Amino acid sequence: MSAPYDLNDDSVVVVIGSGAGGGTLGTELALKGIDTVVLEAGGRHEIEDFSNDEWGMFGQISWLDMRTTSGNWRVARDFPDLPAWIVKAVGGSTVHWAGASLRFQEHEFKDLSVYGEVAGANLLDWPIALSDLEPYYDKAEDRMGVTRTHDIPGLPGNNNFKVMKAGADKLGYRRCSTGRMAINSRPRHDRAACQQIGFCFQGCKSAAKWSTLYAEIPKGEATGKLEVRAQAQVLRIEHDDTGTVTGVIYADAEGNQQRQKARIVCVAGNSIELPRLLLNSASSLFPDGLANSSGQVGKNYMRHMTGSVYAIFDRPVNMYRGTTMAGIIEDEAGYDPSRGFVGGYEMETLSLGLPFMAAFLDPGAWGREFTSAMEGYDRMAGMWLVGEDMPQESNAVALHPTERDQYGLPVPNVHFDDHPNDIAMRDHAYRQGAAIYDAVGAVRTFPTPPYPSTHNLGTNRMSERPRDGVVNRWGQAHDVANLFVSDGSQFTTGGAENPTLTIVALALRQADYIAEQMQSGVL
């Protein structure tokens, strides 16, 4: 591990956040010989700290700082203090994620051109195309060990998958498999093969699932060019009179404020905390928030169209055995407006343990419907629905007018209203999910409304023109040349696919660009 960098060392690249974007970017910069400091708000929990205890691990690794919600989404009603289910720890949400690793489709980079104007939606084409990302997708898939790429076999299917596959076959779906997963199906890159332990959301005990915590960051630290500071929550980004970023102010483990100088700052703190940080970094030069001349910081928040379908059968399924996300149907992911909506969705097996199932099934609904579902848990199969939601300028992360955090800074309010396109897609997905289970003899099926968000996207989106977004095609702020956005908040639109693979690919691409700009002396 490298010796700590000095707080006054203004030659370092500071990366804020250590998840899929920040952990990958920080490691890749270090591998290129660039002095890098990663500041992570949460603690460092290694594999031996993981426990197959849903509530215990939820309390240990989740981002539970105060947030507020508004809007008509179910989350604001049932989980008003928990809009997002993400991680505050070294590795970020790559500790918690299920591992699904799907590439965006070509048309999903050009939504405005393909879908046309959608009333109420703030659609925009990405300033990049699939062809720009393809070499980085390939590199990411190799690095992450994505099954069904690079001659890596797929994972075996558990009972939850077998039920889904049988139903998919009966409905005529042709793209149903155990998926492309960043979970080793055989030993690879010094990591073990999946042991089908389950409890994937609580941290992978065998290190088979890719996470920046143990698959990336240690490689960066081994170069002597990467320092990761845990429990270092960044409060503000500073700049000089020319608007060039000069460093960050962060609170250390004892709550003391420190100033780390920087040559370049890359922010990968998720789509809620990142706009909050930029807005809290307002100054006389940037009165509406850092890098916010467009007024788009915090706007166009997306969280994917989600929902679940569960079914009870007359024989045991024991869906909790094996990987949490054990299979996927991709047939509905394409563009087919004849269904009554634009965009598409994936159907992915999902198993929640009893505590989380009870919490998310229908909060506060203790009674016959609820208890009979719980009594059928061992005979239950389940799937998660994830699709492209429409960006809306009014869906936004903003500073709360009165609520403050432990450092005296305004907390974020997350406002979200479902777009009619989102609702039409969800209703279609509920019907198709139920039909899959009914086709194989389900005794009862029930749709379950969305949980707290895990795919938080947008809020600092890429745009060709500065007035339309926050960053350019490299994730570089339009307003500030040495400030970069390195996580899912740079997504212009959300696509139907789980976002982690695209975040990693963008981080690898951004690392190449930053290294070139530094070498040429531009940055």
BAGU-289083 format. One line per field, with one value per residue (C-alpha): residue number from 1; residue in three letters; x, y negated, z. Coordinates in steps of 0.25 Angstrom, whole numbers, always signed. Layout:
<rs>
pos <- c(NUM | ...) $
code <- c(ALA | ...) $
east <- c(X | ...) $
north <- c(Y | ...) $
up <- c(Z | ...) $
</rs>
This chain:
<rs>
pos <- c(1 | 2 | 3 | 4 | 5 | 6 | 7 | 8 | 9 | 10 | 11 | 12 | 13 | 14 | 15 | 16 | 17 | 18 | 19 | 20 | 21 | 22 | 23 | 24 | 25 | 26 | 27 | 28 | 29 | 30 | 31 | 32 | 33 | 34 | 35 | 36 | 37 | 38 | 39 | 40 | 41 | 42 | 43 | 44 | 45 | 46 | 47 | 48 | 49 | 50 | 51 | 52 | 53 | 54 | 55 | 56 | 57 | 58 | 59 | 60 | 61 | 62 | 63 | 64 | 65 | 66 | 67 | 68 | 69 | 70 | 71 | 72 | 73 | 74 | 75 | 76 | 77 | 78 | 79 | 80 | 81 | 82 | 83 | 84 | 85 | 86 | 87 | 88 | 89 | 90 | 91 | 92 | 93 | 94 | 95 | 96 | 97 | 98 | 99 | 100 | 101 | 102 | 103 | 104 | 105 | 106 | 107 | 108 | 109 | 110 | 111 | 112 | 113 | 114 | 115 | 116 | 117 | 118 | 119 | 120 | 121 | 122 | 123 | 124 | 125 | 126 | 127 | 128 | 129 | 130 | 131 | 132 | 133 | 134 | 135 | 136 | 137 | 138 | 139 | 140 | 141 | 142 | 143 | 144 | 145 | 146 | 147 | 148 | 149 | 150 | 151 | 152 | 153 | 154 | 155 | 156 | 157 | 158 | 159 | 160 | 161 | 162 | 163 | 164 | 165 | 166 | 167 | 168 | 169 | 170 | 171 | 172 | 173 | 174 | 175 | 176 | 177 | 178 | 179 | 180 | 181 | 182 | 183 | 184 | 185 | 186 | 187 | 188 | 189 | 190 | 191 | 192 | 193 | 194 | 195 | 196 | 197 | 198 | 199 | 200 | 201 | 202 | 203 | 204 | 205 | 206 | 207 | 208 | 209 | 210 | 211 | 212 | 213 | 214 | 215 | 216 | 217 | 218 | 219 | 220 | 221 | 222 | 223 | 224 | 225 | 226 | 227 | 228 | 229 | 230 | 231 | 232 | 233 | 234 | 235 | 236 | 237 | 238 | 239 | 240 | 241 | 242 | 243 | 244 | 245 | 246 | 247 | 248 | 249 | 250 | 251 | 252 | 253 | 254 | 255 | 256 | 257 | 258 | 259 | 260 | 261 | 262 | 263 | 264 | 265 | 266 | 267 | 268 | 269 | 270 | 271 | 272 | 273 | 274 | 275 | 276 | 277 | 278 | 279 | 280 | 281 | 282 | 283 | 284 | 285 | 286 | 287 | 288 | 289 | 290 | 291 | 292 | 293 | 294 | 295 | 296 | 297 | 298 | 299 | 300 | 301 | 302 | 303 | 304 | 305 | 306 | 307 | 308 | 309 | 310 | 311 | 312 | 313 | 314 | 315 | 316 | 317 | 318 | 319 | 320 | 321 | 322 | 323 | 324 | 325 | 326 | 327 | 328 | 329 | 330 | 331 | 332 | 333 | 334 | 335 | 336 | 337 | 338 | 339 | 340 | 341 | 342 | 343 | 344 | 345 | 346 | 347 | 348 | 349 | 350 | 351 | 352 | 353 | 354 | 355 | 356 | 357 | 358 | 359 | 360 | 361 | 362 | 363 | 364 | 365 | 366 | 367 | 368 | 369 | 370 | 371 | 372 | 373 | 374 | 375 | 376 | 377 | 378 | 379 | 380 | 381 | 382 | 383 | 384 | 385 | 386 | 387 | 388 | 389 | 390 | 391 | 392 | 393 | 394 | 395 | 396 | 397 | 398 | 399 | 400 | 401 | 402 | 403 | 404 | 405 | 406 | 407 | 408 | 409 | 410 | 411 | 412 | 413 | 414 | 415 | 416 | 417 | 418 | 419 | 420 | 421 | 422 | 423 | 424 | 425 | 426 | 427 | 428 | 429 | 430 | 431 | 432 | 433 | 434 | 435 | 436 | 437 | 438 | 439 | 440 | 441 | 442 | 443 | 444 | 445 | 446 | 447 | 448 | 449 | 450 | 451 | 452 | 453 | 454 | 455 | 456 | 457 | 458 | 459 | 460 | 461 | 462 | 463 | 464 | 465 | 466 | 467 | 468 | 469 | 470 | 471 | 472 | 473 | 474 | 475 | 476 | 477 | 478 | 479 | 480 | 481 | 482 | 483 | 484 | 485 | 486 | 487 | 488 | 489 | 490 | 491 | 492 | 493 | 494 | 495 | 496 | 497 | 498 | 499 | 500 | 501 | 502 | 503 | 504 | 505 | 506 | 507 | 508 | 509 | 510 | 511 | 512 | 513 | 514 | 515 | 516 | 517 | 518 | 519 | 520 | 521 | 522 | 523) $
code <- c(MET | SER | ALA | PRO | TYR | ASP | LEU | ASN | ASP | ASP | SER | VAL | VAL | VAL | VAL | ILE | GLY | SER | GLY | ALA | GLY | GLY | GLY | THR | LEU | GLY | THR | GLU | LEU | ALA | LEU | LYS | GLY | ILE | ASP | THR | VAL | VAL | LEU | GLU | ALA | GLY | GLY | ARG | HIS | GLU | ILE | GLU | ASP | PHE | SER | ASN | ASP | GLU | TRP | GLY | MET | PHE | GLY | GLN | ILE | SER | TRP | LEU | ASP | MET | ARG | THR | THR | SER | GLY | ASN | TRP | ARG | VAL | ALA | ARG | ASP | PHE | PRO | ASP | LEU | PRO | ALA | TRP | ILE | VAL | LYS | ALA | VAL | GLY | GLY | SER | THR | VAL | HIS | TRP | ALA | GLY | ALA | SER | LEU | ARG | PHE | GLN | GLU | HIS | GLU | PHE | LYS | ASP | LEU | SER | VAL | TYR | GLY | GLU | VAL | ALA | GLY | ALA | ASN | LEU | LEU | ASP | TRP | PRO | ILE | ALA | LEU | SER | ASP | LEU | GLU | PRO | TYR | TYR | ASP | LYS | ALA | GLU | ASP | ARG | MET | GLY | VAL | THR | ARG | THR | HIS | ASP | ILE | PRO | GLY | LEU | PRO | GLY | ASN | ASN | ASN | PHE | LYS | VAL | MET | LYS | ALA | GLY | ALA | ASP | LYS | LEU | GLY | TYR | ARG | ARG | CYS | SER | THR | GLY | ARG | MET | ALA | ILE | ASN | SER | ARG | PRO | ARG | HIS | ASP | ARG | ALA | ALA | CYS | GLN | GLN | ILE | GLY | PHE | CYS | PHE | GLN | GLY | CYS | LYS | SER | ALA | ALA | LYS | TRP | SER | THR | LEU | TYR | ALA | GLU | ILE | PRO | LYS | GLY | GLU | ALA | THR | GLY | LYS | LEU | GLU | VAL | ARG | ALA | GLN | ALA | GLN | VAL | LEU | ARG | ILE | GLU | HIS | ASP | ASP | THR | GLY | THR | VAL | THR | GLY | VAL | ILE | TYR | ALA | ASP | ALA | GLU | GLY | ASN | GLN | GLN | ARG | GLN | LYS | ALA | ARG | ILE | VAL | CYS | VAL | ALA | GLY | ASN | SER | ILE | GLU | LEU | PRO | ARG | LEU | LEU | LEU | ASN | SER | ALA | SER | SER | LEU | PHE | PRO | ASP | GLY | LEU | ALA | ASN | SER | SER | GLY | GLN | VAL | GLY | LYS | ASN | TYR | MET | ARG | HIS | MET | THR | GLY | SER | VAL | TYR | ALA | ILE | PHE | ASP | ARG | PRO | VAL | ASN | MET | TYR | ARG | GLY | THR | THR | MET | ALA | GLY | ILE | ILE | GLU | ASP | GLU | ALA | GLY | TYR | ASP | PRO | SER | ARG | GLY | PHE | VAL | GLY | GLY | TYR | GLU | MET | GLU | THR | LEU | SER | LEU | GLY | LEU | PRO | PHE | MET | ALA | ALA | PHE | LEU | ASP | PRO | GLY | ALA | TRP | GLY | ARG | GLU | PHE | THR | SER | ALA | MET | GLU | GLY | TYR | ASP | ARG | MET | ALA | GLY | MET | TRP | LEU | VAL | GLY | GLU | ASP | MET | PRO | GLN | GLU | SER | ASN | ALA | VAL | ALA | LEU | HIS | PRO | THR | GLU | ARG | ASP | GLN | TYR | GLY | LEU | PRO | VAL | PRO | ASN | VAL | HIS | PHE | ASP | ASP | HIS | PRO | ASN | ASP | ILE | ALA | MET | ARG | ASP | HIS | ALA | TYR | ARG | GLN | GLY | ALA | ALA | ILE | TYR | ASP | ALA | VAL | GLY | ALA | VAL | ARG | THR | PHE | PRO | THR | PRO | PRO | TYR | PRO | SER | THR | HIS | ASN | LEU | GLY | THR | ASN | ARG | MET | SER | GLU | ARG | PRO | ARG | ASP | GLY | VAL | VAL | ASN | ARG | TRP | GLY | GLN | ALA | HIS | ASP | VAL | ALA | ASN | LEU | PHE | VAL | SER | ASP | GLY | SER | GLN | PHE | THR | THR | GLY | GLY | ALA | GLU | ASN | PRO | THR | LEU | THR | ILE | VAL | ALA | LEU | ALA | LEU | ARG | GLN | ALA | ASP | TYR | ILE | ALA | GLU | GLN | MET | GLN | SER | GLY | VAL | LEU) $
east <- c(+0 | +5 | +9 | -1 | -1 | +1 | -11 | -4 | +1 | -6 | -1 | -11 | -24 | -34 | -46 | -58 | -65 | -60 | -71 | -72 | -68 | -58 | -52 | -49 | -45 | -35 | -29 | -27 | -21 | -11 | -8 | -4 | +6 | -3 | -3 | -17 | -25 | -39 | -47 | -59 | -69 | -72 | -63 | -55 | -61 | -53 | -59 | -57 | -66 | -78 | -89 | -101 | -110 | -119 | -122 | -109 | -101 | -112 | -109 | -94 | -92 | -104 | -104 | -114 | -110 | -123 | -130 | -144 | -153 | -165 | -173 | -184 | -174 | -177 | -164 | -168 | -180 | -174 | -159 | -158 | -145 | -139 | -140 | -128 | -123 | -108 | -95 | -86 | -73 | -61 | -65 | -78 | -90 | -81 | -82 | -97 | -100 | -105 | -95 | -104 | -95 | -102 | -98 | -106 | -113 | -109 | -122 | -122 | -111 | -120 | -133 | -138 | -134 | -141 | -153 | -156 | -161 | -169 | -178 | -173 | -160 | -147 | -140 | -126 | -117 | -104 | -92 | -85 | -90 | -89 | -77 | -69 | -72 | -70 | -55 | -57 | -69 | -60 | -49 | -59 | -65 | -51 | -47 | -60 | -61 | -74 | -80 | -83 | -72 | -57 | -61 | -66 | -77 | -90 | -94 | -103 | -118 | -125 | -139 | -144 | -137 | -143 | -157 | -155 | -149 | -160 | -170 | -162 | -162 | -177 | -179 | -169 | -158 | -145 | -135 | -135 | -122 | -114 | -109 | -97 | -92 | -79 | -79 | -68 | -74 | -60 | -47 | -42 | -33 | -29 | -43 | -51 | -63 | -77 | -81 | -96 | -97 | -108 | -108 | -101 | -107 | -99 | -85 | -79 | -73 | -65 | -60 | -66 | -75 | -67 | -65 | -56 | -53 | -45 | -44 | -39 | -34 | -23 | -17 | -17 | -11 | +0 | +6 | +9 | +1 | -13 | -17 | -31 | -36 | -48 | -58 | -54 | -67 | -65 | -73 | -69 | -60 | -52 | -47 | -38 | -41 | -41 | -51 | -41 | -43 | -32 | -36 | -47 | -51 | -55 | -59 | -49 | -53 | -53 | -62 | -50 | -50 | -37 | -33 | -27 | -21 | -23 | -19 | -32 | -44 | -53 | -66 | -73 | -82 | -95 | -106 | -112 | -99 | -92 | -102 | -103 | -88 | -88 | -99 | -93 | -80 | -87 | -78 | -78 | -73 | -83 | -95 | -104 | -95 | -81 | -82 | -97 | -97 | -108 | -116 | -116 | -109 | -118 | -129 | -133 | -132 | -135 | -136 | -141 | -155 | -155 | -165 | -166 | -175 | -175 | -183 | -186 | -187 | -192 | -178 | -165 | -156 | -147 | -143 | -133 | -123 | -112 | -109 | -119 | -120 | -120 | -126 | -131 | -141 | -137 | -148 | -155 | -143 | -144 | -151 | -165 | -175 | -187 | -187 | -192 | -178 | -164 | -152 | -152 | -150 | -142 | -148 | -138 | -140 | -139 | -139 | -141 | -139 | -150 | -147 | -146 | -158 | -166 | -161 | -163 | -175 | -185 | -181 | -191 | -201 | -201 | -213 | -218 | -212 | -199 | -198 | -202 | -191 | -181 | -186 | -183 | -169 | -163 | -172 | -169 | -162 | -159 | -154 | -150 | -154 | -144 | -147 | -144 | -151 | -152 | -143 | -152 | -146 | -155 | -150 | -138 | -129 | -129 | -124 | -134 | -138 | -137 | -132 | -117 | -107 | -97 | -88 | -98 | -100 | -114 | -118 | -123 | -138 | -141 | -153 | -159 | -172 | -174 | -176 | -188 | -178 | -172 | -186 | -190 | -177 | -179 | -193 | -188 | -177 | -186 | -195 | -184 | -177 | -190 | -193 | -179 | -183 | -197 | -192 | -185 | -196 | -195 | -205 | -205 | -197 | -195 | -189 | -180 | -178 | -164 | -154 | -144 | -136 | -123 | -120 | -119 | -116 | -115 | -114 | -101 | -104 | -95 | -98 | -93 | -97 | -93 | -107 | -113 | -105 | -94 | -82 | -77 | -74 | -63 | -70 | -63 | -71 | -74 | -71 | -59 | -48 | -41 | -54 | -60 | -73 | -69 | -82 | -96 | -100 | -94 | -104 | -112 | -123 | -124 | -126 | -133 | -120 | -114 | -104 | -91 | -84 | -86 | -81 | -69 | -67 | -68 | -58 | -48 | -50 | -49 | -36 | -30 | -35 | -30 | -16 | -15 | -19 | -9 | +2 | +0 | +0 | -15 | -19) $
north <- c(+0 | -14 | -24 | -34 | -46 | -60 | -69 | -80 | -71 | -78 | -69 | -57 | -53 | -53 | -43 | -44 | -31 | -16 | -9 | -4 | -18 | -23 | -10 | -6 | -20 | -22 | -8 | -10 | -24 | -17 | -6 | -17 | -23 | -35 | -39 | -37 | -39 | -32 | -39 | -29 | -34 | -20 | -10 | +1 | +15 | +26 | +40 | +46 | +35 | +39 | +47 | +55 | +46 | +37 | +26 | +27 | +24 | +14 | +6 | +7 | +4 | -4 | -19 | -23 | -38 | -47 | -49 | -54 | -50 | -56 | -53 | -42 | -30 | -19 | -21 | -35 | -28 | -16 | -19 | -34 | -34 | -23 | -27 | -19 | -5 | -8 | -6 | -15 | -7 | -5 | +2 | -6 | +2 | +12 | +19 | +20 | +21 | +34 | +35 | +33 | +28 | +24 | +15 | +3 | +5 | -4 | -11 | -14 | -24 | -32 | -33 | -46 | -42 | -28 | -31 | -45 | -55 | -49 | -58 | -62 | -55 | -62 | -53 | -55 | -48 | -44 | -51 | -37 | -24 | -9 | -9 | -18 | -9 | +5 | +6 | +2 | +11 | +22 | +18 | +17 | +31 | +37 | +29 | +33 | +47 | +46 | +59 | +62 | +53 | +56 | +71 | +71 | +81 | +77 | +79 | +91 | +89 | +90 | +94 | +79 | +79 | +92 | +87 | +75 | +82 | +92 | +81 | +73 | +85 | +86 | +72 | +73 | +64 | +68 | +60 | +66 | +70 | +69 | +57 | +49 | +47 | +42 | +54 | +65 | +77 | +83 | +78 | +66 | +54 | +59 | +60 | +73 | +78 | +76 | +85 | +82 | +77 | +67 | +54 | +47 | +33 | +35 | +36 | +48 | +57 | +64 | +52 | +59 | +46 | +34 | +23 | +11 | +14 | +26 | +28 | +14 | +5 | +15 | +15 | +0 | -1 | +9 | -1 | -10 | -21 | -19 | -23 | -20 | -28 | -22 | -31 | -43 | -50 | -61 | -74 | -84 | -85 | -98 | -106 | -118 | -132 | -126 | -115 | -104 | -93 | -93 | -83 | -78 | -79 | -66 | -62 | -51 | -39 | -48 | -59 | -69 | -76 | -74 | -81 | -72 | -79 | -74 | -75 | -69 | -65 | -53 | -51 | -37 | -39 | -34 | -41 | -47 | -51 | -56 | -67 | -71 | -73 | -82 | -90 | -91 | -96 | -109 | -121 | -135 | -130 | -119 | -124 | -113 | -102 | -97 | -94 | -98 | -109 | -100 | -99 | -84 | -79 | -70 | -70 | -58 | -48 | -34 | -21 | -11 | -6 | +5 | +14 | +29 | +41 | +52 | +65 | +77 | +91 | +104 | +110 | +104 | +95 | +90 | +78 | +73 | +84 | +80 | +66 | +55 | +51 | +65 | +62 | +52 | +51 | +40 | +42 | +29 | +20 | +15 | +3 | +7 | -5 | +4 | +9 | -5 | -11 | -14 | -7 | +7 | +15 | +27 | +38 | +43 | +54 | +48 | +54 | +46 | +53 | +53 | +40 | +32 | +39 | +35 | +21 | +19 | +27 | +17 | +9 | +8 | +18 | +28 | +37 | +49 | +45 | +42 | +54 | +64 | +59 | +61 | +75 | +78 | +73 | +87 | +89 | +75 | +71 | +57 | +47 | +32 | +23 | +13 | +4 | -10 | -21 | -35 | -46 | -58 | -71 | -72 | -59 | -65 | -64 | -78 | -84 | -83 | -97 | -94 | -81 | -80 | -68 | -66 | -76 | -87 | -85 | -84 | -70 | -65 | -64 | -54 | -57 | -47 | -46 | -34 | -37 | -31 | -23 | -17 | -13 | -7 | +1 | +5 | +10 | +18 | +24 | +28 | +35 | +42 | +46 | +52 | +59 | +66 | +72 | +75 | +83 | +93 | +94 | +83 | +84 | +69 | +57 | +43 | +31 | +23 | +8 | +3 | +3 | -8 | -11 | -4 | -9 | -24 | -31 | -45 | -58 | -62 | -57 | -57 | -66 | -71 | -86 | -92 | -97 | -83 | -76 | -77 | -69 | -66 | -53 | -50 | -53 | -66 | -77 | -87 | -99 | -94 | -87 | -79 | -74 | -61 | -53 | -38 | -30 | -27 | -42 | -45 | -36 | -44 | -34 | -21 | -9 | +4 | +10 | +11 | -1 | +4 | +10 | -4 | -11 | -3 | -4 | -19 | -20 | -12 | -21 | -34 | -29 | -28 | -42 | -48 | -41 | -47 | -61 | -61 | -56 | -66 | -77 | -81 | -78) $
up <- c(+0 | -4 | +7 | +10 | +0 | +7 | +8 | +1 | -11 | -22 | -33 | -29 | -36 | -25 | -28 | -19 | -17 | -18 | -25 | -40 | -45 | -35 | -31 | -45 | -49 | -37 | -40 | -55 | -52 | -42 | -52 | -62 | -52 | -48 | -33 | -28 | -15 | -14 | -3 | +2 | +11 | +17 | +25 | +19 | +21 | +16 | +12 | +26 | +31 | +22 | +29 | +23 | +31 | +23 | +34 | +40 | +27 | +23 | +35 | +34 | +19 | +14 | +12 | +23 | +24 | +25 | +12 | +8 | -3 | -11 | -23 | -26 | -26 | -17 | -10 | -4 | +2 | +8 | +9 | +11 | +18 | +9 | -6 | -10 | -6 | -8 | +0 | +8 | +9 | +1 | -12 | -12 | -17 | -24 | -10 | -11 | -26 | -32 | -43 | -56 | -67 | -79 | -91 | -95 | -108 | -120 | -121 | -106 | -108 | -118 | -111 | -116 | -130 | -129 | -120 | -124 | -115 | -103 | -96 | -82 | -85 | -86 | -96 | -101 | -110 | -103 | -109 | -111 | -119 | -116 | -125 | -115 | -104 | -110 | -108 | -93 | -91 | -96 | -87 | -75 | -78 | -78 | -65 | -58 | -62 | -69 | -72 | -86 | -91 | -93 | -93 | -79 | -77 | -71 | -57 | -54 | -52 | -38 | -36 | -37 | -51 | -55 | -52 | -60 | -72 | -72 | -73 | -83 | -92 | -91 | -95 | -107 | -101 | -107 | -100 | -86 | -79 | -66 | -72 | -73 | -59 | -53 | -44 | -47 | -52 | -50 | -43 | -50 | -48 | -34 | -30 | -26 | -34 | -29 | -18 | -19 | -5 | -8 | +1 | -11 | -6 | +7 | +1 | -7 | +4 | -7 | -15 | -28 | -30 | -36 | -27 | -27 | -12 | -15 | -30 | -33 | -22 | -16 | -30 | -30 | -16 | -20 | -30 | -19 | -27 | -20 | -6 | -2 | +10 | +17 | +25 | +17 | +14 | +4 | +8 | -3 | -15 | -16 | -28 | -30 | -37 | -51 | -47 | -47 | -37 | -26 | -16 | -7 | +8 | +15 | +28 | +34 | +43 | +55 | +48 | +46 | +33 | +24 | +11 | +1 | -11 | -25 | -39 | -44 | -37 | -41 | -34 | -34 | -21 | -28 | -34 | -21 | -13 | -26 | -30 | -15 | -14 | -26 | -21 | -7 | -14 | -19 | -19 | -24 | -37 | -38 | -30 | -35 | -31 | -37 | -52 | -52 | -63 | -70 | -58 | -60 | -48 | -40 | -52 | -60 | -48 | -53 | -45 | -55 | -57 | -46 | -39 | -36 | -39 | -29 | -30 | -21 | -26 | -20 | -18 | -12 | -20 | -9 | -18 | -8 | -11 | -21 | -27 | -24 | -38 | -45 | -59 | -69 | -80 | -90 | -101 | -96 | -96 | -110 | -116 | -120 | -118 | -122 | -107 | -103 | -99 | -103 | -98 | -93 | -80 | -75 | -66 | -56 | -45 | -31 | -18 | -5 | +9 | +18 | +26 | +13 | +7 | +19 | +18 | +3 | +0 | +5 | +17 | +28 | +21 | +32 | +30 | +22 | +8 | +14 | +24 | +13 | +4 | +15 | +18 | +4 | +4 | +2 | -10 | -16 | -29 | -32 | -42 | -43 | -54 | -59 | -71 | -77 | -70 | -76 | -72 | -67 | -63 | -51 | -46 | -38 | -26 | -19 | -6 | +5 | +9 | +24 | +28 | +31 | +32 | +44 | +37 | +36 | +21 | +14 | +12 | -2 | -6 | -16 | -25 | -34 | -42 | -51 | -65 | -72 | -81 | -68 | -63 | -77 | -77 | -63 | -65 | -77 | -70 | -58 | -68 | -75 | -62 | -57 | -70 | -69 | -55 | -59 | -71 | -61 | -51 | -41 | -30 | -28 | -34 | -29 | -34 | -24 | -25 | -26 | -15 | -11 | -24 | -27 | -41 | -38 | -51 | -58 | -50 | -57 | -71 | -83 | -94 | -107 | -104 | -90 | -89 | -89 | -78 | -68 | -75 | -89 | -96 | -86 | -74 | -73 | -67 | -78 | -68 | -61 | -69 | -58 | -52 | -56 | -53 | -53 | -49 | -53 | -52 | -65 | -72 | -82 | -83 | -75 | -85 | -81 | -75 | -61 | -62 | -55 | -67 | -74 | -62 | -62 | -77 | -76 | -65 | -73 | -85 | -76 | -70 | -84 | -87 | -73 | -75 | -89 | -85 | -73 | -82 | -92 | -81 | -84 | -70) $
</rs>
